[in-house]
Amino acid sequence: MPLDFYPDLAKTDDPVVRFALTVYSPRFSTGYFPQRNRFTVLVETHSWKEYALRVRITRNTVVSLASLVAAHGAEWLKLCGQADVSATRLGGAE
Protein backbone atom coordinates (compact mmCIF):
# COMPACT_ATOMS: atom_id res chain seq x y z
CA MET A 1 0.00 0.00 0.00
CA PRO A 2 1.57 3.35 -1.01
CA LEU A 3 2.06 5.68 1.94
CA ASP A 4 3.16 9.31 2.17
CA PHE A 5 5.41 8.45 5.11
CA TYR A 6 7.71 5.62 6.08
CA PRO A 7 5.96 3.58 8.78
CA ASP A 8 8.62 3.70 11.48
CA LEU A 9 7.53 2.37 14.85
CA ALA A 10 7.72 4.82 17.75
CA LYS A 11 8.81 1.91 19.98
CA THR A 12 10.68 -0.69 17.97
CA ASP A 13 9.61 -3.51 20.27
CA ASP A 14 5.92 -2.56 20.42
CA PRO A 15 4.09 -2.32 17.08
CA VAL A 16 0.77 -1.56 18.78
CA VAL A 17 1.85 1.84 20.16
CA ARG A 18 2.04 4.12 17.10
CA PHE A 19 4.12 5.22 14.15
CA ALA A 20 6.68 7.99 14.41
CA LEU A 21 7.28 10.56 11.69
CA THR A 22 10.97 11.35 11.79
CA VAL A 23 13.72 12.85 9.70
CA TYR A 24 16.40 10.23 9.36
CA SER A 25 19.98 11.04 10.12
CA PRO A 26 22.46 11.39 7.25
CA ARG A 27 23.64 7.90 8.16
CA PHE A 28 20.80 6.63 5.97
CA SER A 29 20.70 7.54 2.28
CA THR A 30 17.19 8.96 2.66
CA GLY A 31 18.39 11.21 5.51
CA TYR A 32 21.32 12.86 3.73
CA PHE A 33 19.42 15.02 1.26
CA PRO A 34 16.78 16.43 3.65
CA GLN A 35 19.74 17.80 5.63
CA ARG A 36 20.37 19.89 2.52
CA ASN A 37 16.78 21.06 1.89
CA ARG A 38 16.03 18.37 -0.67
CA PHE A 39 13.48 15.60 -0.57
CA THR A 40 14.07 11.92 -1.09
CA VAL A 41 11.93 9.10 -2.36
CA LEU A 42 12.22 5.56 -1.09
CA VAL A 43 10.74 3.01 -3.47
CA GLU A 44 10.35 -0.36 -1.84
CA THR A 45 9.14 -3.36 -3.74
CA HIS A 46 9.08 -6.45 -1.62
CA SER A 47 10.98 -9.55 -2.62
CA TRP A 48 7.93 -11.76 -2.30
CA LYS A 49 6.28 -9.92 -5.20
CA GLU A 50 6.95 -11.23 -8.70
CA TYR A 51 10.01 -9.72 -10.38
CA ALA A 52 8.05 -8.27 -13.33
CA LEU A 53 5.71 -6.49 -10.92
CA ARG A 54 8.62 -5.03 -8.95
CA VAL A 55 10.22 -3.77 -12.16
CA ARG A 56 6.93 -2.25 -13.34
CA ILE A 57 6.36 -0.48 -10.01
CA THR A 58 9.88 0.96 -10.01
CA ARG A 59 9.63 2.03 -13.65
CA ASN A 60 6.24 3.68 -13.13
CA THR A 61 7.57 5.52 -10.09
CA VAL A 62 10.58 6.88 -12.00
CA VAL A 63 8.42 7.91 -14.98
CA SER A 64 5.90 9.61 -12.68
CA LEU A 65 8.65 11.50 -10.87
CA ALA A 66 10.18 12.59 -14.19
CA SER A 67 6.75 13.87 -15.28
CA LEU A 68 6.44 15.86 -12.06
CA VAL A 69 9.89 17.36 -12.59
CA ALA A 70 8.94 18.31 -16.14
CA ALA A 71 5.78 20.01 -14.88
CA HIS A 72 7.18 21.65 -11.73
CA GLY A 73 10.96 21.58 -12.02
CA ALA A 74 11.49 25.30 -12.59
CA GLU A 75 9.32 26.17 -9.58
CA TRP A 76 11.05 23.55 -7.43
CA LEU A 77 14.47 24.87 -8.42
CA LYS A 78 13.42 28.36 -7.36
CA LEU A 79 12.11 27.03 -4.04
CA CYS A 80 15.35 25.11 -3.48
CA GLY A 81 17.31 28.32 -3.95
CA GLN A 82 15.09 30.09 -1.43
CA ALA A 83 15.49 27.23 1.05
CA ASP A 84 19.26 27.36 0.65
CA VAL A 85 19.34 31.10 1.34
CA SER A 86 17.08 30.62 4.35
CA ALA A 87 19.30 27.81 5.66
CA THR A 88 22.33 30.11 5.71
CA ARG A 89 20.52 32.17 8.38
CA LEU A 90 19.95 29.21 10.71
CA GLY A 91 23.40 29.21 12.30
CA GLY A 92 23.12 30.15 15.97
CA ALA A 93 19.30 30.04 15.89
CA GLU A 94 17.25 27.79 18.15
C-alpha positions in Angstrom: 0.0 0.0 0.0 1.6 3.3 -1.0 2.1 5.7 1.9 3.2 9.3 2.2 5.4 8.5 5.1 7.7 5.6 6.1 6.0 3.6 8.8 8.6 3.7 11.5 7.5 2.4 14.8 7.7 4.8 17.8 8.8 1.9 20.0 10.7 -0.7 18.0 9.6 -3.5 20.3 5.9 -2.6 20.4 4.1 -2.3 17.1 0.8 -1.6 18.8 1.9 1.8 20.2 2.0 4.1 17.1 4.1 5.2 14.2 6.7 8.0 14.4 7.3 10.6 11.7 11.0 11.4 11.8 13.7 12.8 9.7 16.4 10.2 9.4 20.0 11.0 10.1 22.5 11.4 7.2 23.6 7.9 8.2 20.8 6.6 6.0 20.7 7.5 2.3 17.2 9.0 2.7 18.4 11.2 5.5 21.3 12.9 3.7 19.4 15.0 1.3 16.8 16.4 3.7 19.7 17.8 5.6 20.4 19.9 2.5 16.8 21.1 1.9 16.0 18.4 -0.7 13.5 15.6 -0.6 14.1 11.9 -1.1 11.9 9.1 -2.4 12.2 5.6 -1.1 10.7 3.0 -3.5 10.3 -0.4 -1.8 9.1 -3.4 -3.7 9.1 -6.5 -1.6 11.0 -9.6 -2.6 7.9 -11.8 -2.3 6.3 -9.9 -5.2 7.0 -11.2 -8.7 10.0 -9.7 -10.4 8.0 -8.3 -13.3 5.7 -6.5 -10.9 8.6 -5.0 -8.9 10.2 -3.8 -12.2 6.9 -2.2 -13.3 6.4 -0.5 -10.0 9.9 1.0 -10.0 9.6 2.0 -13.7 6.2 3.7 -13.1 7.6 5.5 -10.1 10.6 6.9 -12.0 8.4 7.9 -15.0 5.9 9.6 -12.7 8.7 11.5 -10.9 10.2 12.6 -14.2 6.7 13.9 -15.3 6.4 15.9 -12.1 9.9 17.4 -12.6 8.9 18.3 -16.1 5.8 20.0 -14.9 7.2 21.7 -11.7 11.0 21.6 -12.0 11.5 25.3 -12.6 9.3 26.2 -9.6 11.0 23.5 -7.4 14.5 24.9 -8.4 13.4 28.4 -7.4 12.1 27.0 -4.0 15.4 25.1 -3.5 17.3 28.3 -4.0 15.1 30.1 -1.4 15.5 27.2 1.0 19.3 27.4 0.6 19.3 31.1 1.3 17.1 30.6 4.4 19.3 27.8 5.7 22.3 30.1 5.7 20.5 32.2 8.4 20.0 29.2 10.7 23.4 29.2 12.3 23.1 30.1 16.0 19.3 30.0 15.9 17.2 27.8 18.2 
